[in-house]
């Protein structure tokens, strides 16, 4: 998951349960980050438009691990 703000307790618990990862983007850097996306594909909830779930193929994307798979958080 990529975002730019903290996540609620239930989301952090789901990250731990399913061995996920939350990556934080730098606010205001959307244009730079968009250049790093080589391919994007909607994989779920297409009817939600920009809020749909996408699979991204990226290269050299400037992100920080904000919540790790054990629930450790920079927030």
NORUR-V842966 format. One record per run of one state. SS is the DSSP state (a for helix, b for strand, c for the rest). FROM is the first residue (numbers start at 1). TO is the last residue. Records with the same first field share a line. If there is no record, write none. Layout:
SS: FROM-TO + FROM-TO
//
This chain:
c: 1-1 + 4-8 + 18-21 + 26-29 + 35-36 + 45-45 + 52-52 + 59-62 + 68-72 + 74-75
b: 2-3 + 22-25 + 37-44 + 53-58 + 63-67 + 73-73
a: 9-17 + 30-34 + 46-51
//
